[in-house]
Amino acid sequence: MPTISRFFGIVIRMYFDDHSPPHFHAFYAEQEAEIGIDSLGLLAGRLPPRAFAMAVEWAAQHQDELRHNWELLHTSQLPVPIAPLE
């Protein structure tokens, strides 16, 4: 599972050929959440509220790049790293 970004202790990853809808995985400490790329909503799991808010803020700034990485990973190509939240 490639890591595509890291910021403030949050690690963003995506799986090769993962299930729909398009989403990414955000990890913080021992917790994990699946967050929809288009909806920016929680699909599964959980994160502390502040970590979740930062992951969603980051995703809102990088939706096009996330969609592009989703497409790359579904054709067995490596994703492009995405700048962290600043």
Order of alpha helices (4+ residues) and beta strands (2+ residues): beta-beta-beta-beta-beta-alpha-alpha
